Amino acid sequence: MSALKILVIPGSLRTGSHNVRLAAVAAYEFAQAGADVTRISLGDFPLPIYDGDLQAKSGVPKNAVNLKRMIGAHHGVLLVTPEYNSSVPPLLKNTIDWITRVQDAHETRGQVFRQRPFAIAAASQGRLGGTRALSALRLILSACHATVIPNQLALSFADQAYDEMERLRNPTDIEALKALVRQLIDVSQHMM
Ligand SMILES: Cc1cc2nc3c(=O)[nH]c(=O)nc-3n(C[C@H](O)[C@H](O)[C@H](O)COP(=O)(O)O)c2cc1C
């Protein structure tokens, strides 16, 4: 059987982003667990703010179609989100909104969300580690009929969370990430 394919998507474009760093650590853990990992930047898939008039006039942008197909080519997906004003940043929400508008031939809308599991993680410099963004993201994905695995990671004090080798320092964070990785792999295998 070919290797399980996991897609990791950080929801920040910022240089030095704590969420991009966490996505890199998570990608490493997935690879250690035997998965074939793809980590992307949403900077490579720029999208306009969703506008129904734009969709009616020009259709769904190619980058949204490509992202949807990239998700469809993986067995499981990890989204790593910053927290903006207690919720998901516009970059990630807008990306999800556009993807929900993609419908390839012989597919029902939203099939790409229903057919594979999603995991969610967040990193923030604050004490709560982006917990509220995780709640918001779980709600959004659930509304898309995605299976969102129960295990998640909210990385608090993210500016101090990594050692000089870019590994997580805190054993509790390390164990939470490993549990997330194990569960996403298990559920992905079951849904294949
Ligand atoms: C508009 C805005 C709102 C923010 N709101 C929150 C918040 O509600 N909770 C929080 O923990 N951090 C908040 N932050 C701080 C972000 O967590 C911090 O900028 C973080 O580094 C962003 O993620 P990144 O490092 O992956 O880019 C906010 C930052 C911005 C720019």
The ligand as an ORCA input file, in Angstrom:
! r2SCAN-3c Opt
* xyz 0 1
  C      -5.419     41.519     14.287
  C      -4.792     40.662     15.335
  C      -5.562     40.146     16.343
  C      -4.996     39.304     17.298
  N      -5.800     38.725     18.241
  C      -5.297     37.773     19.064
  C      -6.139     37.031     19.927
  O      -7.345     37.196     19.957
  N      -5.577     36.079     20.702
  C      -4.225     35.809     20.666
  O      -3.760     34.925     21.383
  N      -3.396     36.505     19.861
  C      -3.905     37.468     19.065
  N      -3.086     38.164     18.203
  C      -1.646     37.906     18.253
  C      -1.278     36.744     17.337
  O      -1.526     35.533     18.014
  C       0.195     36.876     16.997
  O       0.363     38.017     16.185
  C       0.728     35.647     16.316
  O       2.130     35.757     16.265
  C       0.136     35.489     14.912
  O       0.467     34.236     14.377
  P       1.775     34.003     13.465
  O       2.973     34.196     14.372
  O       1.653     32.591     13.020
  O       1.746     34.983     12.347
  C      -3.622     39.020     17.263
  C      -2.835     39.577     16.237
  C      -3.411     40.363     15.282
  C      -2.545     40.919     14.159
*
